[in-house]
Amino acid sequence: MTAQPVLALVPRGILIDAERISPAWPQAAVRCQDDHWQLVTIVAWCRYRRGWAVLIRWPDGHEDWRRYDARHLIRSHEHLGGWG
């Protein structure tokens, strides 16, 4: 991943005791600062004091929590086989 994602990182430790929720749709795309969309896998969601956080697995295999923002995280239509 060359360009950085627009979604803000959730600081480590804030979500330690938070209940994780399995995603209804694991395939997603995240907007990056260069305005392209990066395909990712959603591992989990959780509610915290600032709203919703999403645990993202990036194409290189690393995972991190990001603050959810509907403008910068969308459901991927890749799994539809070109029918989306």
mmCIF file of the C-alpha atoms, coordinates in Angstrom:
data_MODEL
# 
_entry.id   MODEL 
# 
loop_
_atom_site.group_PDB 
_atom_site.id 
_atom_site.type_symbol 
_atom_site.label_atom_id 
_atom_site.label_alt_id 
_atom_site.label_comp_id 
_atom_site.label_asym_id 
_atom_site.label_entity_id 
_atom_site.label_seq_id 
_atom_site.pdbx_PDB_ins_code 
_atom_site.Cartn_x 
_atom_site.Cartn_y 
_atom_site.Cartn_z 
_atom_site.occupancy 
_atom_site.B_iso_or_equiv 
_atom_site.pdbx_formal_charge 
_atom_site.auth_seq_id 
_atom_site.auth_comp_id 
_atom_site.auth_asym_id 
_atom_site.auth_atom_id 
_atom_site.pdbx_PDB_model_num 
ATOM 1  C CA . MET A 1 1  ? 0.000   0.000   0.000   1.00 0.00 ? 1  MET A CA 1 
ATOM 2  C CA . THR A 1 2  ? 1.678   3.198   -1.133  1.00 0.00 ? 2  THR A CA 1 
ATOM 3  C CA . ALA A 1 3  ? -0.907  5.901   -0.477  1.00 0.00 ? 3  ALA A CA 1 
ATOM 4  C CA . GLN A 1 4  ? -2.221  6.195   3.065   1.00 0.00 ? 4  GLN A CA 1 
ATOM 5  C CA . PRO A 1 5  ? -5.898  5.490   3.806   1.00 0.00 ? 5  PRO A CA 1 
ATOM 6  C CA . VAL A 1 6  ? -8.127  8.438   4.630   1.00 0.00 ? 6  VAL A CA 1 
ATOM 7  C CA . LEU A 1 7  ? -9.782  6.621   7.572   1.00 0.00 ? 7  LEU A CA 1 
ATOM 8  C CA . ALA A 1 8  ? -8.299  7.676   10.910  1.00 0.00 ? 8  ALA A CA 1 
ATOM 9  C CA . LEU A 1 9  ? -6.445  5.124   13.013  1.00 0.00 ? 9  LEU A CA 1 
ATOM 10 C CA . VAL A 1 10 ? -8.005  4.190   16.341  1.00 0.00 ? 10 VAL A CA 1 
ATOM 11 C CA . PRO A 1 11 ? -5.267  4.407   19.001  1.00 0.00 ? 11 PRO A CA 1 
ATOM 12 C CA . ARG A 1 12 ? -4.027  1.078   20.354  1.00 0.00 ? 12 ARG A CA 1 
ATOM 13 C CA . GLY A 1 13 ? -5.586  -0.036  23.611  1.00 0.00 ? 13 GLY A CA 1 
ATOM 14 C CA . ILE A 1 14 ? -8.896  1.811   23.286  1.00 0.00 ? 14 ILE A CA 1 
ATOM 15 C CA . LEU A 1 15 ? -10.770 -1.245  22.006  1.00 0.00 ? 15 LEU A CA 1 
ATOM 16 C CA . ILE A 1 16 ? -9.216  -3.940  24.239  1.00 0.00 ? 16 ILE A CA 1 
ATOM 17 C CA . ASP A 1 17 ? -12.455 -4.686  26.126  1.00 0.00 ? 17 ASP A CA 1 
ATOM 18 C CA . ALA A 1 18 ? -14.839 -3.822  23.283  1.00 0.00 ? 18 ALA A CA 1 
ATOM 19 C CA . GLU A 1 19 ? -17.168 -6.491  21.938  1.00 0.00 ? 19 GLU A CA 1 
ATOM 20 C CA . ARG A 1 20 ? -16.408 -7.398  18.334  1.00 0.00 ? 20 ARG A CA 1 
ATOM 21 C CA . ILE A 1 21 ? -19.172 -7.867  15.803  1.00 0.00 ? 21 ILE A CA 1 
ATOM 22 C CA . SER A 1 22 ? -18.747 -10.069 12.740  1.00 0.00 ? 22 SER A CA 1 
ATOM 23 C CA . PRO A 1 23 ? -19.166 -8.208  9.448   1.00 0.00 ? 23 PRO A CA 1 
ATOM 24 C CA . ALA A 1 24 ? -22.208 -8.891  7.274   1.00 0.00 ? 24 ALA A CA 1 
ATOM 25 C CA . TRP A 1 25 ? -20.080 -8.009  4.228   1.00 0.00 ? 25 TRP A CA 1 
ATOM 26 C CA . PRO A 1 26 ? -16.330 -8.662  4.578   1.00 0.00 ? 26 PRO A CA 1 
ATOM 27 C CA . GLN A 1 27 ? -15.269 -7.361  1.152   1.00 0.00 ? 27 GLN A CA 1 
ATOM 28 C CA . ALA A 1 28 ? -14.820 -3.593  1.124   1.00 0.00 ? 28 ALA A CA 1 
ATOM 29 C CA . ALA A 1 29 ? -12.872 -0.740  -0.408  1.00 0.00 ? 29 ALA A CA 1 
ATOM 30 C CA . VAL A 1 30 ? -11.131 2.075   1.470   1.00 0.00 ? 30 VAL A CA 1 
ATOM 31 C CA . ARG A 1 31 ? -10.410 5.491   -0.060  1.00 0.00 ? 31 ARG A CA 1 
ATOM 32 C CA . CYS A 1 32 ? -6.745  6.504   0.038   1.00 0.00 ? 32 CYS A CA 1 
ATOM 33 C CA . GLN A 1 33 ? -5.238  9.995   0.106   1.00 0.00 ? 33 GLN A CA 1 
ATOM 34 C CA . ASP A 1 34 ? -4.417  9.811   -3.605  1.00 0.00 ? 34 ASP A CA 1 
ATOM 35 C CA . ASP A 1 35 ? -8.168  9.237   -4.213  1.00 0.00 ? 35 ASP A CA 1 
ATOM 36 C CA . HIS A 1 36 ? -7.883  5.629   -5.356  1.00 0.00 ? 36 HIS A CA 1 
ATOM 37 C CA . TRP A 1 37 ? -9.784  2.792   -3.639  1.00 0.00 ? 37 TRP A CA 1 
ATOM 38 C CA . GLN A 1 38 ? -7.916  -0.093  -1.957  1.00 0.00 ? 38 GLN A CA 1 
ATOM 39 C CA . LEU A 1 39 ? -9.695  -3.453  -1.703  1.00 0.00 ? 39 LEU A CA 1 
ATOM 40 C CA . VAL A 1 40 ? -9.598  -4.797  1.867   1.00 0.00 ? 40 VAL A CA 1 
ATOM 41 C CA . THR A 1 41 ? -11.208 -7.400  4.127   1.00 0.00 ? 41 THR A CA 1 
ATOM 42 C CA . ILE A 1 42 ? -13.330 -6.328  7.085   1.00 0.00 ? 42 ILE A CA 1 
ATOM 43 C CA . VAL A 1 43 ? -12.481 -8.583  10.042  1.00 0.00 ? 43 VAL A CA 1 
ATOM 44 C CA . ALA A 1 44 ? -14.741 -7.028  12.698  1.00 0.00 ? 44 ALA A CA 1 
ATOM 45 C CA . TRP A 1 45 ? -16.719 -3.994  13.801  1.00 0.00 ? 45 TRP A CA 1 
ATOM 46 C CA . CYS A 1 46 ? -17.088 -2.543  17.277  1.00 0.00 ? 46 CYS A CA 1 
ATOM 47 C CA . ARG A 1 47 ? -18.894 0.350   18.898  1.00 0.00 ? 47 ARG A CA 1 
ATOM 48 C CA . TYR A 1 48 ? -16.821 2.728   20.988  1.00 0.00 ? 48 TYR A CA 1 
ATOM 49 C CA . ARG A 1 49 ? -17.134 6.199   22.487  1.00 0.00 ? 49 ARG A CA 1 
ATOM 50 C CA . ARG A 1 50 ? -16.483 8.019   19.189  1.00 0.00 ? 50 ARG A CA 1 
ATOM 51 C CA . GLY A 1 51 ? -18.806 5.912   17.037  1.00 0.00 ? 51 GLY A CA 1 
ATOM 52 C CA . TRP A 1 52 ? -17.944 2.769   15.106  1.00 0.00 ? 52 TRP A CA 1 
ATOM 53 C CA . ALA A 1 53 ? -14.547 1.261   14.493  1.00 0.00 ? 53 ALA A CA 1 
ATOM 54 C CA . VAL A 1 54 ? -13.676 -1.287  11.844  1.00 0.00 ? 54 VAL A CA 1 
ATOM 55 C CA . LEU A 1 55 ? -10.845 -3.838  11.962  1.00 0.00 ? 55 LEU A CA 1 
ATOM 56 C CA . ILE A 1 56 ? -9.336  -3.940  8.475   1.00 0.00 ? 56 ILE A CA 1 
ATOM 57 C CA . ARG A 1 57 ? -7.046  -6.582  6.984   1.00 0.00 ? 57 ARG A CA 1 
ATOM 58 C CA . TRP A 1 58 ? -4.956  -4.918  4.290   1.00 0.00 ? 58 TRP A CA 1 
ATOM 59 C CA . PRO A 1 59 ? -3.694  -6.703  1.144   1.00 0.00 ? 59 PRO A CA 1 
ATOM 60 C CA . ASP A 1 60 ? -0.208  -7.061  2.683   1.00 0.00 ? 60 ASP A CA 1 
ATOM 61 C CA . GLY A 1 61 ? -1.741  -9.022  5.596   1.00 0.00 ? 61 GLY A CA 1 
ATOM 62 C CA . HIS A 1 62 ? -1.459  -6.488  8.424   1.00 0.00 ? 62 HIS A CA 1 
ATOM 63 C CA . GLU A 1 63 ? -4.535  -5.453  10.382  1.00 0.00 ? 63 GLU A CA 1 
ATOM 64 C CA . ASP A 1 64 ? -5.499  -2.246  12.169  1.00 0.00 ? 64 ASP A CA 1 
ATOM 65 C CA . TRP A 1 65 ? -8.541  -0.544  13.636  1.00 0.00 ? 65 TRP A CA 1 
ATOM 66 C CA . ARG A 1 66 ? -9.884  2.508   11.814  1.00 0.00 ? 66 ARG A CA 1 
ATOM 67 C CA . ARG A 1 67 ? -12.658 4.923   12.686  1.00 0.00 ? 67 ARG A CA 1 
ATOM 68 C CA . TYR A 1 68 ? -15.632 4.260   10.405  1.00 0.00 ? 68 TYR A CA 1 
ATOM 69 C CA . ASP A 1 69 ? -16.638 6.957   7.945   1.00 0.00 ? 69 ASP A CA 1 
ATOM 70 C CA . ALA A 1 70 ? -19.157 6.050   5.217   1.00 0.00 ? 70 ALA A CA 1 
ATOM 71 C CA . ARG A 1 71 ? -17.509 8.469   2.784   1.00 0.00 ? 71 ARG A CA 1 
ATOM 72 C CA . HIS A 1 72 ? -14.269 6.501   2.832   1.00 0.00 ? 72 HIS A CA 1 
ATOM 73 C CA . LEU A 1 73 ? -15.324 2.864   3.356   1.00 0.00 ? 73 LEU A CA 1 
ATOM 74 C CA . ILE A 1 74 ? -17.713 1.202   0.933   1.00 0.00 ? 74 ILE A CA 1 
ATOM 75 C CA . ARG A 1 75 ? -18.909 -2.289  0.229   1.00 0.00 ? 75 ARG A CA 1 
ATOM 76 C CA . SER A 1 76 ? -16.909 -3.921  -2.540  1.00 0.00 ? 76 SER A CA 1 
ATOM 77 C CA . HIS A 1 77 ? -18.720 -5.291  -5.549  1.00 0.00 ? 77 HIS A CA 1 
ATOM 78 C CA . GLU A 1 78 ? -15.745 -7.483  -6.547  1.00 0.00 ? 78 GLU A CA 1 
ATOM 79 C CA . HIS A 1 79 ? -17.431 -10.514 -4.959  1.00 0.00 ? 79 HIS A CA 1 
ATOM 80 C CA . LEU A 1 80 ? -20.373 -10.150 -7.352  1.00 0.00 ? 80 LEU A CA 1 
ATOM 81 C CA . GLY A 1 81 ? -18.288 -11.336 -10.295 1.00 0.00 ? 81 GLY A CA 1 
ATOM 82 C CA . GLY A 1 82 ? -18.794 -8.213  -12.388 1.00 0.00 ? 82 GLY A CA 1 
ATOM 83 C CA . TRP A 1 83 ? -22.552 -8.058  -11.876 1.00 0.00 ? 83 TRP A CA 1 
ATOM 84 C CA . GLY A 1 84 ? -22.434 -5.094  -9.452  1.00 0.00 ? 84 GLY A CA 1 
# 
